[in-house]
Amino acid sequence: MYPANFGLIVASIIKKDYYLLRSIPGIGGIVACGIICELGDLRRFKSIKHLAGYVGLAPGIHQSGDNQRHTGITMRAHRLMRSYFIEASWQAIRTDPVMQAYYRKHVGKNVKSIIVKIARKLLSRTLAVIKTETPYTIGVIE
């Protein structure tokens, strides 16, 4: 059924994903373990839209006929993962200059909606790091 060293293969993949996630500013050990435990292999998601919809960081839309109303973030979500990414985004704006500049550019608006946007950016970075299997490098702002 499975090869004899299947457990070692899976353990090495999980360990590699853990260290890749830890390379992203804002994601610490607890959040990285939570992402791996709750979401499993992130490579199963086709795009960021699918992952954002699963985590709950996608915008909600209510349509009826010709009427279309945009709500905030969708209520159908994995609440624990959404809260992990929201909390990680608060740390990311402290450590990553790109996220910090994005936050400062939107200062004066609703702080919670800015943090949700930053959490969505952090989620897309997470998916990109796992799919490309390259550690994240902090960007430089000119």
RASULKA-V381490 format. One line per field, one symbol per residue. ss: DSSP state (H for helix, E for strand, L for the rest). phi: phi as a letter, one per 40 degrees, with the letter a starting at -180 (. if undefined). burial: 1 if it has 16 or more other ideal C-beta (glycine too) atoms within 10 Angstrom, else 0. A space follows every 10 residues. Layout:
ss: ???
phi: ???
burial: ???
//
This chain:
ss: LLLLLHHHHH HHHHHHHHHH HHLLLLLLHH HHHHHHHHHL LHHHLLLHHH HHHHHLLLEE EEEELLEEEE EEELLLLLHH HHHHHHHHHH HHHHHLHHHH HHHHHLLLLL HHHHHHHHHH HHHHHHHHHH HHLLLLLLLL LL
phi: .bccbccccc cccccccccc ccccchbccc cccccccccg ccccccaccc ccccchbccc bbbagccbbc bcccccaccc cccdcccccc ccccbbcccc cccccbchcc cccccccccc cccccccccc ccfbccbccb cc
burial: 0000000000 0000001001 1101111000 1101110010 0100100100 1111111100 0000000000 0011001000 1101111110 1110010111 0110000000 0001111111 1111111011 0000010000 00
//
